[in-house]
Amino acid sequence: MLVNGKWSADWQPVQATDDKGGFVRQTSGFRNWVTPDGHAGPTGEGGFKAEAGRYHLYVALICPWASRTLMARKLKGLDDAISVTVVEPTLTDEGWQFGDYPGSGRDPIHAAQYMHELYTRADPTYTGRATVPVLWDKQTDRPVNNESADIVRMLNAGFGAIARSDLDLYPFELRDQIDALNAEIYPRLNNGVYRAGFATTQIAYEEAYRDVFGMLDELERRLGQDGPFLFGERFTEADIRLFVTLVRFDAAYFGLFKCNQKRVRDYPALQAYALRVMSLPGVVETVSIDHIKRGYYSIKALNPSGIVPLGPDLLTLDPAAFGAAAS
């Protein structure tokens, strides 16, 4: 991580733990918003007006949080309005790196080698992790936001007429229900797999493990009864949040993160749901199983040898469909 703007030691997956030895995730540091007229959003300051070509999105295809924003960008028809750079999948001793691995790219704005260089460009005394996603304002040359939940919501509503208007990922009449479901899925599943994988005590691991599979069991029942999506026929941001975890589960979390009670393919309703979401226009372009496996299995604390497994067989789609990188 960065400490007062200086890179500190080699990259480590666990920055902080709770009193049980459980993994604690860092709070995002940049929280401004793009809005149709440039006024301030729910947090941060104003001045970030929706304009095509002004903003750039930095992402990693291995990262579920970054992939949330890629999905929202695709589904809202913002491909031409917001440019994208994908970092390399392998986690280096200095964190995320730009490069030429297939599906990745160089930094087109500042020619940075590592993501942390952009953080110190924004704040020379920054302390914390250099995470993705980051939405960058090319006009003022600074980050807008590095919190995926915020970015998804501003891609949904903050770009006004530039984005598709026929798909609302956060409809007013469902907001309370979406927020409530997000508040269940995030700690128990989205972050639950990380709490299991990066637990430093047996008790923390077992607590996370039970949360993960309790949540999967509940979602299996819900989708089996009320599908096709989490809120019936309405596809929302809650579906994006769930999908990015499901599509990584069998490839990484089942084995590497010790979440090995069941695979997604062992849940009929969840597997059908994941395939249904994958078939939505543009979604497959935000998924690269190659990046996912290569990235997670590069975490030295979990896989010192760096060997990437050849399996498992994933879902029932043609494996070639999972090789596409974001465009």
QUINORTA-V360233 format. One record per backbone hydrogen bond with DSSP energy under -1.0 kcal/mol. NH is the residue of the N-H (numbers start at 1). CO is the residue of the C=O. If there is no record, write none. Layout:
NH;CO
NH;CO
This chain:
2;128
3;6
5;126
6;3
8;1
18;22
21;18
24;16
32;144
35;48
47;38
49;47
50;35
53;81
54;51
56;136
57;83
58;134
59;85
67;63
68;64
70;66
71;67
72;68
73;69
74;70
75;71
76;72
77;74
78;73
82;78
83;55
85;57
87;59
88;97
92;95
95;92
98;113
99;105
104;101
105;86
115;96
117;114
118;115
119;115
120;116
121;117
122;118
123;119
126;123
128;2
131;129
134;58
135;145
136;56
137;142
138;54
141;137
142;137
144;135
145;135
146;30
151;147
152;148
153;149
154;150
155;151
156;152
157;153
158;154
160;157
162;159
163;160
164;76
174;171
175;172
178;174
179;175
180;176
181;177
182;178
183;179
185;181
186;182
188;184
189;185
190;185
191;186
193;189
195;191
196;192
197;193
198;194
200;21
205;201
206;202
207;203
208;204
209;205
210;206
211;207
212;208
213;209
214;210
215;211
216;212
217;213
218;214
219;215
220;216
221;217
222;218
223;219
224;220
225;221
226;222
227;223
229;232
232;229
234;231
237;169
239;236
240;236
241;237
242;238
243;239
244;240
246;242
247;243
252;248
253;248
254;249
256;252
257;252
258;255
259;253
260;258
266;263
267;264
271;267
272;268
273;269
274;270
275;271
276;272
277;273
278;274
279;275
280;277
283;280
286;283
287;284
289;322
292;288
293;289
294;290
295;291
296;292
297;293
298;295
299;296
302;299
303;299
306;303
321;318
322;319
323;320
